[in-house]
């Protein structure tokens, strides 16, 4: 194995002007590496910028295989893997990991590479500026999930749930 220097994509983007075309090439190669993992039935489970390194020839590499899992052996876990803003909804809900979890995270990485901003930074800023507690946000999301799950009920059943919906929304 040949040793070479790898630089965090964060630092590389901070220190170097990277063209739009080069960023697209990076995205292609990162997606290609992820596709290779998935073809071999491996889920990375922590695709994020801190796990993307750029080598001395400006080529991106996915690193940190500590959390990999065989995708043919799906398992739910009570301990979510991955990095906050890059976690898919099923990971946040402690459901089964799948290649689609990695693809969701790849979308966040693409956003980061193209904009040099974390996904959902604006949401975090709004929450912080309005001093909204994370528990409040989780409670509202849980209530929204409950409402959405009940939307397919027949009309008569939904009529009696109006008071419940109003009480959930007004919390």
N, C-alpha and C positions, 0 to 999 in steps of 0.2 A: 504494500500500500504506500502510495506517495503522500507525504505530508505537505500540506499547503495551508496558508493563512485563510481563515474565514472571518468575515466581518459581519456583525449583525446588520440586517437590512435597515434597522432604525438609524444606526450610525452612518452607514453608507449613504443613505438619502440625505442625512443632515450635512454631511461633509462634501458631497459631490453633486454636481448638476447632472441629473439623469434625464435623458431625452424621453419623450413620449414613446418613441419607437423602441428604445431599449427597455422601458418598463413593460411594453407589450410582449417583448421577447422573454423577459423574466417570467411574466404570467404564464406564457405558453410552456416554458420549461418546468415551472412549479406544478402546473396542472398535469403535465406529462409524467412527472415523478409520482404525483398522487395517483394518477391512473394506473401506473405500474404497481403501486402498492395494492390498489383495489383489485386489479386483475389477479394478484396473488393472494386474494382474500384476506388482506391486512387492512385494518382501520387504524390510522395514526392516533386519533383522539386528542391531539393538541396542536392543530394547525393554527399558527398565529405568527405575526412578524418576528417575535423573539426566537422562533424556531426556523427561521429562514436566514441563511447566511449567504454572503456573496464572496466568491473566491477572487484571487488576484487577476483572473481573466474575466471578471465581471459576470460570472455564471452563478445562478442561484442554486442553493442546496437545501432540501428539507433535512433538518436534524432532529435530535432528541426523540429517540424511539423507546423511551422508558415506559410509555403508556400504551404501546401498540397492542392490538387484540386481533385474533383471527375473526374475520367477519362471518364465517360459516358457523361460528359458535357464539351467537348473540347472547349478551347477558345484560341485565339491568344491574345497576349498582347504586348503593346508597351514598357513595362518594363520587361526585361528578369529577370527571377529568376535563382537561381543557382550560382555556384562559378566558375568563369573564366575558368580555364583549364579543368573543369569537365562538361562544358556545351556542349550539343550535337549540331550538325550543325543547326537543326531546331530551337533550342532555340536561338542561336546566330542570326539567321535570323528573329527572332520574329514571328515564325510560331506556329502552334498548339502544345501544350505539349501533350505527350502521355507516356504510360509506357515505350516505347522504349527510350525516353529521359532519364529516370532513369537508364535503362540498359546501355546506353552509359556511363553515369556517373559512374556506378558500374565498368565498365571496367577500368576507370581511378583510382578508389579506389583500385581495385585488383592490378593494376600496382604499385600504391604507397605502398601498404602493402608488396608486394613481393620484390620491389627494394629499398624502402625507399627514392624514388625520385619522384618529381612531374612529371606528364606526360607533355611532350613537353618542359621540362626545357632546353633541348639542343636547341630547336628552339628559345626560348626566349633569350638564351645566344648569339646565332648567330645574331639575330636581334639587340641585344644591342651592341655587339662587332663591328658590321658593321654600327652602328648608323642609322639603317633603321627605318624610322618613321612608326608608326602604320597605318597612313593614306595611306602610299605608299603600305603597305602590303594589306590593304583592297582593294585598287584600283586594284592591280594585281589580287587578288582573284576574284573580280567582273568581270574583263576582262576574266579570265580563265573560269568562269561560263558562260559568254556570248559565248565564243568560243565553249565550250562543248555543249551548248544548240543548236548550229547551226551545229553540226557535222552530224546530221541525214538528212540534206537537200540533195536533188539530186545534182549530180556532177556539172551541169551547174550553179546552184545557188551558190555553194561553190566557184567556180572559180572566180566569181565576188567579193566574199568576201575576197579573198586573201589579197588585199591591206588593207582592214579593219583589218584583223588579224595581218598583219605585223605592222601596225600603233599601234595597241593595245599592242602588245608584246614589241615594241621598246620604249614605254613610260617610 
